[in-house]
């Protein structure tokens, strides 16, 4: 009997590994379909009630809302981002203004700073320009690797996007049933299974909604402000602000504040002052207002774990790690909290 159980576990494990292996080419589509399901499941439940239980229609309308609110704007912004990034990396657009801006900045530096730069051998505008250009190219290449890949393989991107939208329909419609089946198959006591599902769902919904929506809104608002101020390549800056908003210790201010300081030092005073005011009063308030509403205090992951899991996920899994990293950390915290309380109660 014991041998039979071992063989069943081996068979189930092998089948699970086989499933992961065959689905691996569509990992991105599945990961972002799960993220979209978490974001739009409240809309689906509301539509399901309003439509008197017509689940197919409610799921279809939810997917249409997802396309209008996320997919369409994301594709358009991604295309603009690749185009503007290519111009920057080619030395056109905003990069064409760098030499004049550096000359202006160099002329405005105080005398003591000039002396300090000369002592360090760095008081050379041309060398600083070359360094900043290499830094810009390297940063864009690393951050935009996925976007550049999309441009080089439009068919693969279209297939992945189509699969993501298609799978999202079933995840949104049948998500609760799928989760219930997975939980039912876990080899754990019934009480622990129910508690694990409830706590993990709360943590993941709050964390992913708070992280992704806040980053999306901050990046969009920041890019719009950059566009209004006439700053070159607003789509690139929007992407940078959205990305930094995913990292709690930094936030979008790590992008707009240096740009504002650069504008002030290069003579664009009104643009710099306006950007600082908008950054503090508009972009900064997005995080302060939206995050507590979307996340709450009880379900919020520690910020240092959000940072480490996001960076670790990006390093290991690429852009998909933005979702997978916090998910794994949420599972870790919930599992160990339940284990600790179970052992403590059993004493």
C-alpha positions in Angstrom: 0.0 0.0 0.0 2.8 2.3 0.9 4.6 1.6 -2.4 1.3 2.4 -4.3 1.2 5.8 -2.6 4.8 6.6 -3.5 4.2 5.6 -7.1 1.1 7.8 -7.2 3.1 10.8 -5.9 5.9 10.1 -8.4 3.3 9.9 -11.3 1.6 13.1 -10.2 5.0 14.9 -9.8 6.2 13.7 -13.3 2.9 14.8 -14.8 3.1 18.2 -13.2 6.7 18.7 -14.4 5.5 17.7 -17.9 2.7 20.2 -17.8 5.1 23.0 -16.8 7.5 22.0 -19.5 4.9 22.0 -22.3 3.4 25.3 -21.1 6.8 27.0 -20.6 6.8 28.8 -24.1 3.6 30.6 -23.0 4.8 31.5 -19.5 4.4 35.2 -20.1 0.9 34.9 -21.5 -0.2 32.8 -18.5 1.5 35.0 -15.9 0.0 38.2 -17.2 -3.4 36.5 -17.7 -3.3 35.6 -14.0 -2.4 39.2 -13.2 -5.2 40.5 -15.4 -7.6 38.1 -13.7 -6.7 39.4 -10.2 -7.2 43.0 -11.4 -10.5 42.5 -13.2 -12.2 39.8 -11.1 -14.1 42.4 -9.0 -15.5 43.8 -12.3 -16.5 40.3 -13.4 -18.3 39.6 -10.1 -20.2 42.9 -10.4 -21.2 42.2 -14.0 -22.2 38.7 -13.1 -24.6 40.0 -10.5 -25.9 42.7 -12.8 -26.4 40.2 -15.7 -28.2 37.7 -13.4 -25.5 35.0 -13.5 -24.7 35.0 -17.2 -21.0 34.2 -16.7 -19.9 34.0 -20.3 -21.2 37.5 -21.1 -19.8 38.9 -17.9 -16.4 37.4 -18.6 -16.5 38.6 -22.2 -17.3 42.2 -21.1 -14.5 42.0 -18.5 -12.0 40.9 -21.1 -13.2 43.8 -23.4 -12.7 46.2 -20.5 -9.2 44.7 -20.0 -8.4 45.3 -23.7 -9.7 48.9 -23.6 -8.1 49.8 -20.3 -4.8 47.9 -20.5 -3.9 46.0 -23.6 -4.6 48.7 -26.2 -2.9 51.5 -24.3 0.0 49.3 -23.4 0.6 48.3 -27.0 0.4 51.9 -28.2 2.7 53.1 -25.4 5.1 50.2 -26.0 5.3 51.2 -29.7 6.0 54.8 -28.8 8.5 53.7 -26.2 10.5 51.6 -28.7 10.4 54.4 -31.3 11.5 57.1 -28.8 14.1 54.9 -27.2 15.6 54.1 -30.6 15.9 57.8 -31.3 17.6 58.4 -28.0 20.0 55.6 -28.5 20.8 56.8 -32.0 21.6 60.3 -30.7 18.5 61.9 -32.1 15.5 63.5 -30.4 16.3 64.2 -26.8 19.8 62.9 -27.1 20.6 65.5 -29.7 20.1 68.2 -27.1 22.5 66.6 -24.6 25.7 68.4 -25.8 24.2 71.8 -25.6 22.6 71.0 -22.2 25.9 69.7 -20.8 27.7 72.9 -22.0 25.0 74.9 -20.2 25.3 72.8 -17.1 29.1 72.9 -17.1 29.1 76.7 -17.4 26.8 77.1 -14.4 28.8 74.9 -12.0 30.3 76.8 -9.1 34.1 77.5 -9.2 34.8 75.2 -6.2 33.1 72.3 -8.0 35.2 73.0 -11.2 38.4 72.8 -9.1 37.2 69.6 -7.5 36.4 68.0 -10.9 39.8 69.1 -12.2 41.6 67.5 -9.3 39.7 64.2 -10.0 40.4 64.5 -13.8 36.7 64.8 -14.6 36.3 68.4 -15.6 35.9 67.5 -19.2 32.5 68.0 -20.8 33.2 65.6 -23.7 34.1 62.7 -21.4 31.1 63.3 -19.2 28.9 63.3 -22.4 30.4 60.0 -23.5 29.8 58.5 -20.1 26.2 59.6 -19.9 25.5 58.4 -23.4 27.0 55.0 -22.6 24.9 54.9 -19.4 21.8 55.9 -21.3 22.4 53.2 -24.0 23.2 50.5 -21.4 20.1 51.4 -19.3 17.8 51.4 -22.3 19.2 48.2 -23.7 18.7 46.4 -20.4 15.3 47.8 -19.6 14.0 47.6 -23.1 15.4 44.2 -24.0 11.9 42.8 -23.9 10.4 45.7 -25.9 13.2 45.5 -28.5 12.6 41.8 -28.7 8.9 42.5 -29.4 9.9 44.8 -32.3 12.1 42.1 -33.7 9.5 39.3 -33.4 6.1 40.9 -33.9 4.5 37.6 -34.8 5.6 35.9 -31.5 4.4 38.9 -29.6 1.0 38.8 -31.4 0.7 35.1 -30.6 1.6 35.7 -26.9 -0.9 38.6 -26.7 -3.6 36.5 -28.3 -3.0 33.6 -25.9 -3.0 36.0 -23.0 -6.4 37.5 -23.9 -7.9 34.1 -24.7 -6.7 32.5 -21.4 -7.8 35.6 -19.5 -11.4 34.9 -20.5 -11.4 31.4 -18.9 -9.4 32.5 -15.9 -11.8 35.3 -15.2 -14.9 33.2 -15.7 -13.7 30.0 -14.0 -11.0 31.4 -11.7 -12.8 30.5 -8.5 -13.5 26.9 -9.7 -9.9 26.4 -10.8 -8.5 27.6 -7.5 -11.0 25.5 -5.5 -9.8 22.4 -7.5 -6.2 23.1 -6.9 -6.8 23.7 -3.2 -8.8 20.5 -3.0 -5.9 18.5 -4.4 -3.4 19.7 -1.9 -2.4 17.0 0.6 -3.3 19.1 3.6 -6.0 19.0 6.3 -9.2 20.8 5.2 -8.9 23.6 7.7 -5.3 24.5 6.7 -6.2 24.3 2.9 -9.1 26.8 3.3 -7.0 29.1 5.5 -4.1 29.0 3.1 -6.3 29.8 0.1 -8.0 32.7 1.9 -4.9 34.3 3.3 -2.8 33.8 0.1 -5.6 35.2 -2.1 -5.9 38.3 0.1 -2.2 39.0 0.1 -1.8 38.5 -3.7 -4.9 40.5 -4.6 -3.8 43.4 -2.4 -0.1 43.3 -3.4 -0.5 42.9 -7.1 -3.4 45.4 -7.4 -1.5 47.9 -5.4 1.8 47.4 -7.1 0.7 47.2 -10.7 -2.1 49.8 -10.7 0.0 52.4 -8.8 2.9 51.9 -11.1 0.7 52.1 -14.2 -1.0 55.3 -13.0 2.2 57.0 -11.8 3.9 56.1 -15.1 1.0 57.3 -17.2 0.5 60.6 -15.2 4.2 61.3 -15.2 4.6 60.7 -18.9 1.7 63.0 -19.6 3.3 65.7 -17.5 6.6 65.3 -19.3 4.7 65.6 -22.6 2.9 68.8 -21.5 6.2 70.3 -20.5 7.7 69.5 -23.9 10.4 67.1 -22.5 11.8 64.8 -25.1 10.8 61.1 -25.2 7.9 61.2 -22.7 7.1 57.5 -23.3 10.6 56.5 -22.2 10.3 58.6 -19.1 6.8 57.2 -18.4 8.2 53.6 -18.6 11.1 54.6 -16.3 8.7 56.1 -13.7 6.4 53.1 -13.9 9.3 50.7 -13.5 10.8 52.6 -10.5 7.3 52.8 -8.9 7.5 49.0 -8.6 10.4 49.4 -6.2 9.2 50.8 -2.9 12.3 52.6 -1.6 12.7 54.5 -4.9 9.5 55.3 -6.6 8.8 57.6 -9.5 10.6 60.4 -7.7 13.9 58.7 -8.6 13.2 59.7 -12.2 11.4 63.0 -12.2 13.4 64.6 -9.5 16.9 64.3 -11.2 15.2 65.4 -14.5 13.8 68.5 -12.7 17.2 69.3 -11.2 18.8 68.9 -14.6 16.3 71.3 -16.1 16.9 73.9 -13.4 20.7 73.7 -13.8 20.5 74.0 -17.6 18.3 77.1 -17.6 14.8 75.6 -18.1 13.6 77.1 -14.8 9.9 77.1 -15.4 9.9 73.5 -16.6 12.0 72.4 -13.6 9.9 74.2 -11.1 6.6 72.9 -12.7 8.0 69.4 -12.8 8.9 69.5 -9.1 5.4 70.8 -8.1 3.6 68.2 -10.3 5.9 65.5 -9.0 5.1 66.4 -5.4 1.4 67.3 -5.7 0.3 64.9 -8.5 2.7 62.0 -9.1 3.5 61.6 -5.4 -0.1 61.8 -4.3 -1.0 58.9 -6.5 1.0 56.5 -4.3 -0.2 58.0 -1.1 -3.9 57.9 -2.1 -4.2 54.8 -4.2 -1.9 52.3 -2.4 -3.6 52.4 1.0 -7.0 52.0 -0.7 -5.9 49.1 -3.0 -3.6 47.3 -0.5 -4.6 48.1 3.0 -2.5 47.4 6.0 -3.3 43.8 6.9 -2.4 42.2 3.5 0.6 44.4 2.6 3.9 42.7 2.1 7.0 44.3 3.7 8.5 46.8 1.4 11.9 45.3 1.5 10.5 41.9 0.4 8.6 43.6 -2.4 11.9 45.2 -3.6 13.9 42.1 -3.3 11.3 39.8 -4.9 10.7 42.3 -7.8 14.4 42.7 -8.5 15.1 38.9 -8.1 12.2 38.1 -10.3 13.4 40.5 -13.0 17.0 39.0 -12.8 15.8 35.4 -13.0 12.6 35.6 -15.1 12.7 38.9 -17.0 9.6 41.1 -17.0 7.4 38.2 -15.8 9.3 38.4 -12.5 7.4 41.5 -11.6 4.4 39.3 -11.0 6.0 36.0 -10.1 8.4 37.4 -7.5 5.7 38.9 -5.2 3.5 35.9 -5.7 6.3 33.5 -4.4 7.0 35.8 -1.5 3.3 35.9 -0.6 3.2 32.1 -0.7 6.3 31.9 1.5 5.0 34.3 4.2 1.5 32.7 4.3 2.8 29.1 4.4 5.3 29.8 7.2 2.8 31.8 9.2 0.3 28.9 9.1 3.1 26.5 9.9 4.2 28.5 12.9 0.6 28.8 14.3 -0.2 25.2 13.6 2.9 24.0 15.5 2.3 26.5 18.3 -1.4 25.3 18.7 -0.3 21.7 18.7 2.0 22.1 21.7 
